[in-house]
Amino acid sequence: MIALVDCNNFYVSCERVFNPKLEGKPVGVMSNNDGCVVARSTEIKQLGVAMGMPAHQIDPHVHRQCILLSSNYALYGDMSRRVTDVLSQHTPHVDIYSIDESFLSFEGFEPQTLNERCQVMRHQVRRDTGIPVSVGLSTSKTLAKIANHRAKKEPHFNGVAIMEPDSDDTRAFLEQLPVTEIWGVAGRSAVRLQTLGIETAWQLRNAAPKHLRKHFSVVMERIIYELQGQDCITLDDMTQPKKQIMVSRSFGRLTNNKADLHEAIRVHTSRAGEKLRKQQGLAQAIMVFVRTNRFRPDLPSYSKSLVIPLPHPTNDSRELVRTAMAGLESIFKPGIMYQKCGVMLMDLCDYGNEQLGLLAEPLSNEKRERNEKLMATLDKLNREHGKNTVRLGMPRKSNAWELRCEHRTPRYTTKWEELAVVKT
Amino acid sequence: MSIHLTVLGRVDTTAPPLKLPLAAGEVRAGFPSPADDYLEAELDLVAHLIQHPSATYYLRSKGSSMTGVGIYDGDLLIVDRSLKPKPGHIIIMSVDGELTCKRYDMMGNRHYLFAANPEFRPIPLEGRECQMWGVVTHNIHSLAPGFTV
């Protein structure tokens, strides 16, 4: 069985651990530069604040009731690591999918013990980190994802939902689940599926895989097998465009050579940067991870990830690579046989939609190209002749590039000067 | 009054942070042992103080209600969230939305938070919005003026 563990309202939950006053209040976390709302508490959702909504577009009456915080990636990254550490105590097979989601394999565990195991695990995460999580279990990642959604929405599951692929309950649920709700089925594919008469998850499950592969892609074919309960998609297949970009790969053979990891991270990050520029996005944080082969119990196992916030949203490969390398440096442990490493670009925002406020209209391609060339030249000069050799002459612009984080909470877990204060 | 001291070994100033060398055996002060030259293990202060790393957090103390147990304003508290609080433990609890550090205990059948300073009254937990946060395992109090912890 495969479990998807998802932290509930992760960023907001992290903030609440160190500031219990935020409990029960409408809290939102904004992206870098305090532009859009990227995380929401249940209460702020109920006030009608949508995901990705620019903070200045929130109705003033609603805005007054909300607590809007700047993002605190140092805190979220550290809390994410702690959650993953706890999960690793319950199964050696932990695959990090994003800062707040991991897939766990419970292969070889007695199936009838899984509900209880996952309840224990869920309580331990809550106890050790303060973060509430939901767990969805099934035989494929897609079904585990659906089960996780149910664990969150249906209180009777008590946070842990198991969906057997062939049960009546699963069938009944899939029969009323619109295809749009399935992991990896984008809005456009959903419209095309509808023209083929496929509207529910159950109909998709019973569609002809080869036929749909022709109309869509190999991923759509795999989604069908997944809905039937066969685990056949990789996490790389399923990163949602626009939200995160993951590039990772297993090494051909196990390696303990740091140079191999350096090289791999460099290549993966460059590739991720290319993808990012292709979809005209900017990344606000980058996650680096390494792990050993889970099927080699004879070797020491190690799995580590680190999230590093970028000083400003960027799609500059050099900056991404430099940051990823620094991240690798701090999670690399010598003497370990590594099997896989990768990077994930996180909290992407649109290039044309960046919240700098000085681009009154979207740039034409020509202008953008010129800008990029300009930035590239600038970087080159500064690199070769020293920092700040050439700076932009417009103070407004350079101010805009400064990271705005007026509402950032203290970095409670990573800075000695910013620890949470407790009344004695 | 006399204080008994056990000599563990010299501090190696070139050692990596937090790791001090341990001499092979205990020695009486003033009686050097040849074993001193054989360093057999390193003392890791973090490992000594922290049993459950992913559940351990540092918090900063503010106030004077716990001076009786040696916790002063500005001290560094090491808090383990995974420990089950027992009566007598110094704990961190969120009380009415505020993190507070007190000694947890029972009086009769009722749960209370006690200060370690006679100027503060016990806080009954019944009828309050409160949530257990963690157990304080250690307090780091700096004795060197100007030395920040």
Interface residues (C-beta under 8 A of the other chain):
Chain A: F18 P20 K21 E23 R81 R82 D85 V86 Q124 R127 D128 T129 G130 Y412 T413 W416 L419 A420 V421 V422 K423 T424
Chain B: H52 P53 S54 A55 Y57 Y58 L59 R60 S61 K62 G63 S64 S65 M66 I71 D73 D75 L76 L77 R81 S82 I92 S94 G97 E98 L99 T100 C101 K102 Q131 W133 T148
